[in-house]
Amino acid sequence: MNKLAGFAYTALFCLGIAVLLSLLDVTEAFSETLIISLSIGWTIRASLVVFGPIVGSRLPAYVTTVVLTAAGLALGLGLAGLLNEGELLAYFSGNYASVILGVFFAIVGVSVFQAHSRLASAKAALVEADVVREKQEKALLSAELKLLQAQIEPHFLFNTLSNVVGLIHVDPVAAEKTLLNLTMLLRSSLNRTRQASVTLGEEMAIVRAYLEIQTIRMFDRLEFRFEPPEGEMTETLLNWPLPPLLVQPLVENAIKHGIDPSETGGSVIIKTKAIDNGIQIEIIDTGMGIDPNKSDAGSTGLKNVRGRLQALYGTQASLTLEDNEPSGLKVTLKILGDLE
């Protein structure tokens, strides 16, 4: 299609030259000038299109253009001689103003369109390179997300299993209940970590199972609640898409660094609400707290969550830490737009 368009543009250019020369009264007959211009223009373009790839593989680009332009010019003059004068070599002798001007403008026209064609090819190559780069970036992003997710899974599982082992000899009934919760939690979490996204409702179910396990382990030192409770969440909130295991590491961080080290324990509150074009989730604990001025405060969970947010949402998501009064820490997760 591009090659046919090139011949069409060449014809229009040659027609314009013939009209211009006729209006300026430089040549004698419009039809003769048009035949000369078209013959030269088309034969030069045909030479470049047909023989360009063959000659270009053996000669430099500029030499190829000169050689094929000269060959096309000779063929065009011969064709024009046959059409106008009935003689192949008619325009290879004598002083023909129309031939001279036709040759000049035809070469100029073909050169312009040839340059345009090369420019179009270069642009197409750039577009193709952009597509390839985008695919590579997506593949890299996918690999990074899988790596980050793989880091979260054993971190969460091993900590939970250690808690179960500690309960077996202390409170067998509680250990049995914890194992049942753990079985449910592992089954659901392992299935969901193989998915690209889960709903907020599914994520909250994992968080609740984790907190129930920790409540048994810590006896009366831990309390938790959801605001609003899962049963009172709107359909929009419940069905909001999230990367799997995004909130649970933040809750685990609150237990590990805030509640567990405190002699009196504390409470964890998970608040969710819809905001303009997005969602906000707050994990608030009343424990020991950590220094919000230290990046991630040494928490693997926070580092992984930040890394996944950056990879998935860029500037459309944020994770901030601030002191909770009178004690503890508040972690605020904001996401604008759905997970793609």
DAURVEN-V707190 format. One record per residue. N is the residue number from 1. OMEGA is omega in whole degrees, -180 to 180 (none if undefined). Layout:
# DAURVEN-V707190
N	OMEGA
N	OMEGA
This chain:
# DAURVEN-V707190
1	180
2	-180
3	177
4	178
5	178
6	177
7	179
8	178
9	178
10	179
11	179
12	179
13	179
14	177
15	179
16	179
17	179
18	178
19	-180
20	-180
21	179
22	180
23	179
24	179
25	179
26	-179
27	-173
28	-174
29	-180
30	-178
31	179
32	179
33	-180
34	180
35	179
36	-178
37	-180
38	-179
39	-179
40	-178
41	-177
42	-179
43	176
44	180
45	180
46	179
47	-179
48	-178
49	-174
50	-173
51	-179
52	-179
53	-178
54	-179
55	-178
56	178
57	-177
58	-177
59	175
60	-175
61	-177
62	178
63	178
64	-180
65	-179
66	-177
67	-177
68	176
69	179
70	179
71	179
72	178
73	180
74	179
75	-180
76	178
77	178
78	179
79	178
80	178
81	178
82	-177
83	-176
84	-173
85	-177
86	-178
87	-176
88	-175
89	-176
90	-176
91	177
92	176
93	179
94	-177
95	-176
96	-180
97	-179
98	179
99	-178
100	-180
101	179
102	178
103	-177
104	-176
105	178
106	178
107	178
108	-179
109	180
110	179
111	179
112	-178
113	177
114	178
115	177
116	179
117	178
118	178
119	178
120	179
121	179
122	178
123	179
124	179
125	178
126	178
127	179
128	179
129	178
130	179
131	179
132	-180
133	179
134	178
135	179
136	179
137	178
138	179
139	178
140	179
141	180
142	180
143	180
144	-180
145	179
146	179
147	179
148	-180
149	178
150	177
151	-178
152	-173
153	-179
154	179
155	180
156	-175
157	-177
158	177
159	-179
160	179
161	177
162	178
163	180
164	180
165	180
166	-178
167	-172
168	-177
169	-178
170	-176
171	-177
172	180
173	178
174	179
175	178
176	179
177	179
178	179
179	177
180	177
181	-179
182	179
183	178
184	-178
185	-179
186	-179
187	-177
188	-177
189	180
190	176
191	-175
192	178
193	175
194	-179
195	178
196	-180
197	173
198	175
199	177
200	178
201	178
202	179
203	179
204	177
205	177
206	180
207	180
208	179
209	179
210	-178
211	177
212	176
213	-179
214	179
215	177
216	-179
217	-174
218	179
219	-175
220	-178
221	-178
222	171
223	178
224	175
225	178
226	176
227	-6
228	175
229	-177
230	-179
231	-179
232	179
233	176
234	178
235	180
236	180
237	-177
238	-176
239	-179
240	-178
241	179
242	169
243	-178
244	179
245	177
246	-177
247	-176
248	178
249	178
250	177
251	178
252	178
253	179
254	179
255	-173
256	-174
257	-176
258	-173
259	-174
260	-179
261	-177
262	180
263	-178
264	-179
265	-179
266	-178
267	176
268	179
269	177
270	-179
271	177
272	176
273	176
274	175
275	-179
276	177
277	-180
278	-176
279	177
280	179
281	178
282	174
283	-173
284	176
285	180
286	-176
287	-175
288	-177
289	175
290	-177
291	-178
292	179
293	177
294	-178
295	178
296	178
297	176
298	-177
299	176
300	180
301	180
302	179
303	-180
304	179
305	179
306	179
307	-180
308	178
309	-180
310	-178
311	-175
312	-170
313	-177
314	-179
315	-179
316	179
317	179
318	177
319	-176
320	179
321	175
322	180
323	174
324	-179
325	8
326	-180
327	176
328	-173
329	174
330	177
331	-177
332	178
333	178
334	178
335	177
336	180
337	180
338	174
339	-179
340	none
